[in-house]
Amino acid sequence: MEQIEIRGLRKAYTTHSTEILIDHEARPSRTRTVLRDLNVNFPAGRISVLVGRSGCGKSTLLRLINREEEPDGGEIRLPAGWRSVLLGANPYVITWTSVLRNVAMASGVGKTPEERLEHAADFVRLVGLEEFSDLTPDELSTGMKQRLGLARVLASQAQLLLMDEPFAALDFLTRAELQAELLHLQRRLPRTILLVTHQLDEALLLGDSVTVMHSDSSLRTFDLSGLPYPRDPESDALRRLRREITDECRLCAGLRS
């Protein structure tokens, strides 16, 4: 089975003091290690969710997978020919052109302009923006702009979607709508999705698995693949998982009772 393989991944950041120095003194610095020999696999075609306390390296991992930064050591192995794309809480959009052309510009090379527009129209319709396809991003609500970002990453044809708190800025109703829409799109156009969230209920509603990351880069993965969609957050199974995952997150902070 195809999968994303992470082996011995390491990443640290060094920050330097901003104090004014005299006589060519060495500028004080501090190095913070974020990932320490991280080892994990993410199966293809599934929604894998990452949770954990702030600063444990979740977003750093996504940036490394997306080649926005280079690791200090270790390996990231994607299946041959795969591409990745990252969607965050503030999606990249082109402000001076329409929703439809935004998606067309993200649809890749090797297509005529007419083919790109036709391809884009399918994704605009899929995310529910057909009536707003002639508007610019500045004329959209926050929720609509996030739908546009989702349409752009889907149109890119990347096999791996990296999602870093994509719904964090939305009200609870729009957030629920986009969660349902993501599951609908995953049924129609299956991709491999790696989702970072700080909302445990979101992880439970969306994930085929939920992986808790600790500050020392140790992990614990909970398998939810046997739970059908849509899921009831008040079901006995999800209540039990909520308690177990919360306990695991507390364990990483030394707070387990």
RODO-2510 file (C-alpha; in nm, 4 decimals, decimal comma):
residues 257
     n   res          X          Y          Z
     1     m     0,0000     0,0000     0,0000
     2     e     0,1289     0,3458    -0,0904
     3     q     0,2080     0,5735     0,2004
     4     i     0,4027     0,8773     0,3157
     5     e     0,7047     0,7645     0,5153
     6     i     0,8828     0,9851     0,7675
     7     r     1,2114     0,8453     0,8983
     8     g     1,4357     1,0016     1,1644
     9     l     1,3156     1,3546     1,0840
    10     r     1,4938     1,6339     1,2734
    11     k     1,4396     2,0083     1,2701
    12     a     1,5720     2,2866     1,4956
    13     y     1,5535     2,6643     1,4790
    14     t     1,8173     2,9093     1,6045
    15     t     1,7195     3,2617     1,7058
    16     h     1,9651     3,5407     1,7792
    17     s     1,9372     3,8185     2,0328
    18     t     1,8336     4,1620     1,9046
    19     e     2,0320     4,3477     2,1713
    20     i     2,2743     4,6177     2,0618
    21     l     2,6315     4,4860     2,0885
    22     i     2,9629     4,6691     2,1148
    23     d     3,3238     4,5681     2,0575
    24     h     3,2255     4,2870     1,8185
    25     e     3,0839     4,0678     2,0919
    26     a     2,9240     3,7438     1,9861
    27     r     2,5483     3,7813     1,9532
    28     p     2,3678     3,5489     2,1999
    29     s     2,1558     3,2812     2,0392
    30     r     1,9168     3,0064     2,1383
    31     t     1,8445     2,6834     1,9532
    32     r     1,5059     2,5194     1,9873
    33     t     1,4632     2,1624     1,8655
    34     v     1,1136     2,1037     1,7284
    35     l     1,1372     1,7556     1,5752
    36     r     1,3578     1,4850     1,7244
    37     d     1,4017     1,1702     1,5137
    38     l     1,0340     1,1616     1,4149
    39     n     0,9157     0,8329     1,2621
    40     v     0,5637     0,7941     1,1255
    41     n     0,3702     0,6633     0,8234
    42     f     0,0531     0,8105     0,6711
    43     p    -0,1438     0,5754     0,4411
    44     a    -0,2531     0,6902     0,0965
    45     g    -0,6176     0,7711     0,0329
    46     r    -0,6976     0,8441     0,3983
    47     i    -0,7555     1,1491     0,6161
    48     s    -0,4833     1,1434     0,8818
    49     v    -0,5278     1,4043     1,1563
    50     l    -0,2513     1,5441     1,3768
    51     v    -0,3299     1,6884     1,7194
    52     g    -0,1152     1,7932     2,0136
    53     r    -0,0098     2,0930     2,2173
    54     s     0,1121     2,4083     2,0448
    55     g     0,4822     2,3925     1,9645
    56     c     0,5096     2,0141     1,9305
    57     g     0,5946     2,0379     1,5577
    58     k     0,2693     1,9708     1,3718
    59     s     0,2873     2,2713     1,1382
    60     t     0,6635     2,2297     1,1013
    61     l     0,6057     1,8763     0,9764
    62     l     0,3616     1,9988     0,7100
    63     r     0,6053     2,2646     0,5888
    64     l     0,8841     2,0076     0,5648
    65     i     0,6654     1,7655     0,3701
    66     n     0,5676     2,0512     0,1358
    67     r     0,9388     2,1382     0,0837
    68     e     0,8908     2,4917     0,2158
    69     e     1,1752     2,4222     0,4584
    70     e     1,4557     2,1681     0,4646
    71     p     1,5003     1,9220     0,7517
    72     d     1,8215     1,9046     0,9512
    73     g     1,8222     1,5285     0,9116
    74     g     1,6094     1,2281     0,8259
    75     e     1,3962     1,1418     0,5241
    76     i     1,0540     1,2222     0,3824
    77     r     0,9451     0,9674     0,1236
    78     l     0,6418     1,0265    -0,0991
    79     p     0,5204     0,7790    -0,3610
    80     a     0,6830     0,8306    -0,7002
    81     g     0,5391     1,1207    -0,8962
    82     w     0,3397     1,2648    -0,6070
    83     r     0,2987     1,6375    -0,5490
    84     s     0,1750     1,8135    -0,2366
    85     v    -0,0119     2,1383    -0,1754
    86     l    -0,0712     2,3251     0,1512
    87     l    -0,3956     2,4924     0,2608
    88     g    -0,3916     2,7040     0,5763
    89     a    -0,6341     2,9278     0,7607
    90     n    -0,5514     3,2145     0,5202
    91     p    -0,5483     3,0494     0,1772
    92     y    -0,3408     3,1912    -0,1048
    93     v    -0,5670     3,3509    -0,3667
    94     i    -0,5108     3,5977    -0,6489
    95     t    -0,6940     3,9115    -0,5447
    96     w    -0,7226     4,0848    -0,8816
    97     t    -0,9122     3,8183    -1,0741
    98     s    -1,2351     3,6212    -1,0432
    99     v    -1,3126     3,3064    -0,8483
   100     l    -1,3296     3,1041    -1,1709
   101     r    -0,9972     3,2314    -1,3029
   102     n    -0,8361     3,1820    -0,9620
   103     v    -0,9173     2,8132    -0,9822
   104     a    -0,8204     2,7939    -1,3504
   105     m    -0,4763     2,9388    -1,2714
   106     a    -0,4233     2,6646    -1,0132
   107     s    -0,5237     2,3828    -1,2450
   108     g    -0,1744     2,3074    -1,3708
   109     v     0,0212     2,3282    -1,6907
   110     g    -0,0367     2,1414    -2,0148
   111     k    -0,3938     2,2591    -2,0703
   112     t    -0,5350     2,5203    -2,3061
   113     p    -0,7013     2,8257    -2,1471
   114     e    -1,0413     2,6892    -2,2475
   115     e    -0,9674     2,3514    -2,0890
   116     r    -0,8478     2,5179    -1,7704
   117     l    -1,1676     2,7221    -1,7403
   118     e    -1,3832     2,4147    -1,8002
   119     h    -1,1793     2,2192    -1,5460
   120     a    -1,2042     2,5063    -1,2970
   121     a    -1,5812     2,5351    -1,3360
   122     d    -1,6202     2,1762    -1,2129
   123     f    -1,4341     2,2527    -0,8895
   124     v    -1,6097     2,5864    -0,8369
   125     r    -1,9378     2,3967    -0,8584
   126     l    -1,8131     2,1243    -0,6229
   127     v    -1,7362     2,3736    -0,3442
   128     g    -2,0627     2,5633    -0,3879
   129     l    -1,9287     2,8860    -0,5403
   130     e    -2,0954     2,8618    -0,8816
   131     e    -2,3169     3,1661    -0,8172
   132     f    -2,0123     3,3706    -0,7131
   133     s    -1,7693     3,2632    -0,9851
   134     d    -1,7446     3,6140    -1,1318
   135     l    -1,6557     3,7819    -0,7997
   136     t    -1,3024     3,8599    -0,6828
   137     p    -1,1716     3,7189    -0,3520
   138     d    -1,2066     4,0619    -0,1879
   139     e    -1,5819     4,0393    -0,2464
   140     l    -1,6131     3,7031    -0,0693
   141     s    -1,6837     3,6240     0,2937
   142     t    -1,4177     3,4428     0,4961
   143     g    -1,6013     3,1133     0,4511
   144     m    -1,6356     3,1623     0,0768
   145     k    -1,2675     3,2493     0,0495
   146     q    -1,1824     2,9251     0,2269
   147     r    -1,4027     2,7365    -0,0204
   148     l    -1,2056     2,9071    -0,2977
   149     g    -0,8799     2,7948    -0,1382
   150     l    -1,0135     2,4390    -0,1211
   151     a    -1,1176     2,4526    -0,4885
   152     r    -0,7699     2,5740    -0,5862
   153     v    -0,5870     2,2932    -0,4064
   154     l    -0,8261     2,0329    -0,5482
   155     a    -0,7865     2,1695    -0,8997
   156     s    -0,4082     2,1484    -0,8694
   157     q    -0,4396     1,7677    -0,8952
   158     a    -0,1861     1,7214    -0,6155
   159     q    -0,2132     1,3758    -0,4649
   160     l    -0,1328     1,4988    -0,1126
   161     l    -0,3337     1,7748     0,0544
   162     l    -0,1677     1,9278     0,3600
   163     m    -0,4215     2,1209     0,5685
   164     d    -0,3015     2,3380     0,8570
   165     e    -0,5992     2,4568     1,0654
   166     p    -0,7903     2,5367     0,7438
   167     f    -1,1192     2,6123     0,9207
   168     a    -0,9808     2,7921     1,2273
   169     a    -1,1020     3,1408     1,1285
   170     l    -1,4600     3,0339     1,0530
   171     d    -1,7757     3,0569     1,2617
   172     f    -1,9057     2,7251     1,3944
   173     l    -2,1813     2,6895     1,1326
   174     t    -1,9527     2,7554     0,8346
   175     r    -1,6896     2,5306     0,9898
   176     a    -1,9405     2,2435     1,0149
   177     e    -2,0504     2,3006     0,6544
   178     l    -1,6936     2,2859     0,5249
   179     q    -1,6161     1,9771     0,7323
   180     a    -1,9129     1,8029     0,5691
   181     e    -1,8056     1,9341     0,2294
   182     l    -1,4529     1,7997     0,2760
   183     l    -1,5912     1,4522     0,3495
   184     h    -1,8184     1,4759     0,0435
   185     l    -1,5264     1,5766    -0,1778
   186     q    -1,3114     1,2989    -0,0330
   187     r    -1,5763     1,0443    -0,1331
   188     r    -1,5949     1,1827    -0,4872
   189     l    -1,2270     1,2636    -0,5427
   190     p    -1,0223     1,0603    -0,2943
   191     r    -0,6913     1,2210    -0,1982
   192     t    -0,4401     1,1669     0,0783
   193     i    -0,5070     1,4347     0,3392
   194     l    -0,2882     1,5267     0,6348
   195     l    -0,4847     1,7644     0,8587
   196     v    -0,3592     1,9611     1,1592
   197     t    -0,6252     2,0840     1,3991
   198     h    -0,6580     2,2052     1,7573
   199     q    -1,0250     2,1050     1,7642
   200     l    -1,0585     1,7490     1,8935
   201     d    -1,4181     1,7123     1,7744
   202     e    -1,3052     1,8096     1,4233
   203     a    -1,0385     1,5375     1,4381
   204     l    -1,2945     1,2801     1,5510
   205     l    -1,5490     1,3768     1,2857
   206     l    -1,3033     1,3782     0,9933
   207     g    -1,0131     1,1454     1,0604
   208     d    -0,9527     0,7889     0,9511
   209     s    -0,6853     0,8155     1,2185
   210     v    -0,5857     1,0668     1,4844
   211     t    -0,2189     1,0933     1,5814
   212     v    -0,1173     1,2727     1,9000
   213     m     0,2232     1,4408     1,8685
   214     h     0,4276     1,5033     2,1832
   215     s     0,6952     1,7670     2,2337
   216     d     0,9642     1,4947     2,2299
   217     s     0,8356     1,3740     1,8881
   218     s     0,6910     1,0552     2,0312
   219     l     0,3507     0,9632     1,8899
   220     r     0,0375     0,7661     1,9572
   221     t    -0,2076     0,6907     1,6765
   222     f    -0,5761     0,6108     1,7243
   223     d    -0,7449     0,4146     1,4424
   224     l    -1,0925     0,5434     1,3494
   225     s    -1,1176     0,3733     1,0108
   226     g    -1,3856     0,1350     1,1370
   227     l    -1,6223     0,4193     1,2283
   228     p    -1,8564     0,5103     0,9394
   229     y    -1,9344     0,8643     0,8216
   230     p    -2,1166     1,0816     0,9118
   231     r    -2,0234     1,0491     1,2777
   232     d    -2,2155     1,1505     1,5852
   233     p    -1,9867     1,3354     1,8311
   234     e    -2,2109     1,2189     2,1167
   235     s    -2,1862     0,8490     2,0283
   236     d    -2,0341     0,6147     2,2853
   237     a    -1,7399     0,5371     2,0556
   238     l    -1,6464     0,9016     2,0042
   239     r    -1,6979     0,9865     2,3714
   240     r    -1,4529     0,7098     2,4630
   241     l    -1,2005     0,8229     2,2011
   242     r    -1,2336     1,1837     2,3167
   243     r    -1,1395     1,0796     2,6705
   244     e    -0,8489     0,8631     2,5552
   245     i    -0,7026     1,1254     2,3223
   246     t    -0,7421     1,3984     2,5843
   247     d    -0,5604     1,1784     2,8365
   248     e    -0,2822     1,1205     2,5835
   249     c    -0,2447     1,4950     2,5234
   250     r    -0,2296     1,5547     2,8988
   251     l     0,0339     1,2840     2,9288
   252     c     0,2626     1,4788     2,6969
   253     a     0,2444     1,7736     2,9333
   254     g     0,2862     1,5653     3,2471
   255     l    -0,0712     1,6375     3,3520
   256     r    -0,2213     1,2886     3,3442
   257     s    -0,4241     1,2303     3,6593
***
